[in-house]
Amino acid sequence: MRIEREIKFYFPANKLEELKAVLRIFKYVHTKHELTLNYDNPNPKLSFYNKEIDGRLRLRLMRYLDTAEKDKEVGLFSWKQRIPERAVSTIRHEHEAECHLSGEDADSLKTILTDVLKCPLISSYERERAHYHVDGLEITLDKFPFGLMLEIELKDDDANLEDALEKLNLKPEDASYLSCDDMYKQLCREQNKAIKPHILFDDKEMPSYQS
């Protein structure tokens, strides 16, 4: 199981065009709409959400919004587990295993998880994700219902993270260790909004990230 290393920054929604302009120095790949479904173990005694496990079983349903693959549907089935000793680091370290699927296979797997294995659907979140590449790094700009998240994932041990941060005018100390659902919950608490299990664009009571 590989270890994922990433650093992330949050921004208000009105910074979208500004961030896109800065990211033009990197190679643009594509943008996808994504719906991520988080499932738990059907055995509550072995819940993935226990502190001892602290993992996420996820099925992601995706649709390309541009390029030659526009409207193509695909899926991603993954297991992610935080590494406790790195939990408060701005560069997040996680165990990760992934399985890429066609759109049809993703729908079938969703049926198996829900109807056969009876895995409880704990939460979900929706976003539009733009992908960029630079040597040894994958950069993504996510548009969430509550705001924006820019994430840099280290794909290569020799990747120059410091150079990429400098070009983007970002400082490591400004990074966040919060996942998107943790950030959503924090914003709800700060803005007196009800915390819901599903973070969706059509939610009219969505909080908003403010810098």
C-alpha positions as CSV (number, residue, x, y, z in Angstrom):
1,M,0.0,0.0,0.0
2,R,1.5,3.3,-1.1
3,I,1.9,6.4,1.1
4,E,0.2,9.5,-0.2
5,R,1.9,12.9,0.6
6,E,0.0,16.1,0.0
7,I,-0.4,19.6,1.1
8,K,-3.6,21.7,0.8
9,F,-4.8,25.3,1.0
10,Y,-8.3,26.7,1.2
11,F,-9.6,29.8,-0.5
12,P,-13.0,31.6,-0.8
13,A,-15.0,30.9,-3.9
14,N,-14.4,34.4,-5.4
15,K,-10.7,33.5,-5.8
16,L,-11.4,31.0,-8.6
17,E,-10.4,33.0,-11.6
18,E,-7.4,34.4,-9.8
19,L,-6.1,30.9,-9.0
20,K,-6.8,29.6,-12.5
21,A,-4.7,32.5,-13.9
22,V,-1.8,31.6,-11.6
23,L,-2.0,27.9,-12.5
24,R,-1.6,28.6,-16.2
25,I,2.2,28.2,-15.7
26,F,1.6,24.5,-15.2
27,K,0.3,21.9,-17.7
28,Y,-3.5,21.7,-17.6
29,V,-4.9,18.2,-18.0
30,H,-8.7,18.3,-17.6
31,T,-11.6,19.1,-15.2
32,K,-14.1,16.5,-13.8
33,H,-17.3,16.6,-11.8
34,E,-17.0,14.2,-8.9
35,L,-19.3,12.7,-6.4
36,T,-17.5,10.8,-3.6
37,L,-19.5,8.3,-1.4
38,N,-18.0,7.3,1.9
39,Y,-19.0,3.9,3.2
40,D,-18.5,2.2,6.6
41,N,-18.0,-1.4,7.6
42,P,-21.3,-3.2,7.8
43,N,-20.0,-4.6,11.1
44,P,-20.3,-1.7,13.6
45,K,-17.7,-3.3,15.9
46,L,-15.2,-2.8,13.1
47,S,-16.2,0.7,12.0
48,F,-13.6,2.4,9.7
49,Y,-14.4,5.5,11.7
50,N,-13.0,4.2,15.0
51,K,-9.9,6.1,16.1
52,E,-8.0,2.8,16.0
53,I,-8.6,2.4,12.3
54,D,-9.4,6.0,11.1
55,G,-9.8,5.0,7.5
56,R,-12.2,5.8,4.6
57,L,-13.7,3.4,2.1
58,R,-14.7,5.6,-0.8
59,L,-16.4,5.2,-4.2
60,R,-16.0,8.2,-6.5
61,L,-18.2,8.7,-9.5
62,M,-16.7,11.1,-12.1
63,R,-17.7,12.7,-15.3
64,Y,-15.2,14.6,-17.6
65,L,-16.3,18.2,-18.2
66,D,-13.9,19.1,-21.1
67,T,-11.2,17.8,-23.4
68,A,-11.7,14.9,-25.9
69,E,-13.1,12.8,-23.1
70,K,-16.0,15.2,-22.3
71,D,-19.0,13.4,-20.7
72,K,-17.1,10.2,-20.3
73,E,-18.0,8.6,-16.9
74,V,-15.4,6.7,-14.8
75,G,-15.1,5.6,-11.2
76,L,-12.5,5.2,-8.5
77,F,-12.7,2.8,-5.5
78,S,-10.2,3.5,-2.8
79,W,-9.1,3.0,0.8
80,K,-7.4,5.8,2.6
81,Q,-6.0,5.6,6.2
82,R,-4.3,8.4,8.1
83,I,-0.9,7.8,9.6
84,P,-1.4,8.8,13.3
85,E,2.1,10.1,13.8
86,R,1.7,12.5,10.9
87,A,-1.8,13.6,11.6
88,V,-1.0,17.2,12.5
89,S,1.6,17.7,9.8
90,T,0.8,20.3,7.1
91,I,2.1,17.7,4.5
92,R,-0.4,15.0,5.0
93,H,0.7,11.3,4.9
94,E,-1.8,8.5,4.3
95,H,-1.9,4.9,3.4
96,E,-3.8,4.6,0.1
97,A,-5.0,1.8,-2.2
98,E,-7.0,2.5,-5.4
99,C,-8.9,0.7,-8.1
100,H,-9.9,2.5,-11.3
101,L,-13.2,1.6,-12.8
102,S,-15.3,2.2,-15.9
103,G,-18.5,4.1,-15.3
104,E,-20.6,0.9,-15.7
105,D,-18.4,-1.0,-13.2
106,A,-18.6,1.9,-10.7
107,D,-22.4,1.7,-10.8
108,S,-22.3,-2.1,-10.3
109,L,-19.9,-1.7,-7.3
110,K,-22.2,0.9,-5.8
111,T,-25.0,-1.7,-6.0
112,I,-22.9,-4.4,-4.4
113,L,-21.7,-2.1,-1.5
114,T,-25.3,-0.9,-0.8
115,D,-27.6,-3.8,-1.5
116,V,-25.3,-6.9,-1.1
117,L,-22.7,-6.0,1.6
118,K,-25.1,-3.5,3.3
119,C,-22.3,-1.0,3.9
120,P,-23.8,2.2,5.5
121,L,-23.4,5.3,3.4
122,I,-21.9,7.7,6.0
123,S,-21.4,10.8,4.0
124,S,-20.7,12.2,0.5
125,Y,-19.3,15.3,-1.1
126,E,-19.5,16.9,-4.5
127,R,-16.9,19.0,-6.3
128,E,-15.4,20.1,-9.6
129,R,-11.7,19.2,-9.8
130,A,-9.2,20.7,-12.3
131,H,-6.0,18.8,-12.8
132,Y,-2.5,20.2,-13.5
133,H,0.9,18.5,-13.8
134,V,4.4,19.6,-13.1
135,D,7.5,17.4,-12.8
136,G,6.9,15.0,-9.9
137,L,3.8,16.9,-8.7
138,E,0.1,16.7,-9.3
139,I,-1.8,19.9,-8.6
140,T,-5.6,20.0,-8.3
141,L,-7.9,22.9,-7.9
142,D,-11.2,21.9,-6.3
143,K,-14.5,23.9,-6.4
144,F,-16.5,22.7,-3.4
145,P,-20.0,24.0,-2.4
146,F,-18.4,25.9,0.4
147,G,-15.2,27.2,-1.3
148,L,-12.0,26.3,-3.0
149,M,-9.2,23.9,-2.2
150,L,-5.8,23.8,-3.9
151,E,-3.9,20.6,-3.3
152,I,-0.3,19.6,-4.3
153,E,0.5,15.9,-4.2
154,L,4.1,14.7,-4.3
155,K,4.3,11.9,-6.8
156,D,8.1,11.7,-6.8
157,D,10.7,11.8,-4.0
158,D,12.7,14.3,-6.0
159,A,9.8,16.6,-6.7
160,N,10.5,20.3,-5.9
161,L,7.6,21.3,-3.7
162,E,9.3,24.5,-2.5
163,D,9.6,25.7,-6.1
164,A,6.0,25.0,-6.9
165,L,4.8,26.8,-3.7
166,E,7.0,29.8,-4.5
167,K,5.5,30.1,-8.1
168,L,2.0,29.9,-6.6
169,N,3.0,32.5,-3.9
170,L,2.0,30.0,-1.1
171,K,3.6,29.4,2.2
172,P,3.8,26.0,3.9
173,E,2.7,27.6,7.2
174,D,-0.6,28.6,5.6
175,A,-1.5,25.1,4.6
176,S,-4.4,23.2,6.3
177,Y,-4.4,19.7,7.7
178,L,-8.2,19.6,7.5
179,S,-9.9,17.3,5.0
180,C,-12.8,18.7,3.0
181,D,-15.4,17.2,5.3
182,D,-13.6,18.5,8.4
183,M,-13.4,22.0,6.9
184,Y,-17.1,21.9,6.1
185,K,-17.9,20.9,9.7
186,Q,-15.7,23.6,11.1
187,L,-17.3,26.3,8.9
188,C,-20.8,25.1,9.9
189,R,-19.9,25.4,13.6
190,E,-18.4,28.9,13.0
191,Q,-21.4,30.1,11.0
192,N,-24.1,28.4,13.0
193,K,-25.2,26.1,10.2
194,A,-26.6,22.6,10.5
195,I,-23.9,19.9,9.8
196,K,-25.3,17.6,7.2
197,P,-23.8,14.3,6.0
198,H,-23.8,15.3,2.3
199,I,-21.9,18.3,0.9
200,L,-23.7,19.2,-2.3
201,F,-24.0,22.2,-4.6
202,D,-27.8,22.4,-4.4
203,D,-27.7,22.9,-0.6
204,K,-29.0,26.4,-0.1
205,E,-27.8,26.4,3.6
206,M,-24.1,25.8,2.7
207,P,-21.5,27.8,4.8
208,S,-18.8,29.6,2.9
209,Y,-15.1,29.8,3.4
210,Q,-13.8,33.3,4.1
211,S,-10.1,34.1,4.1
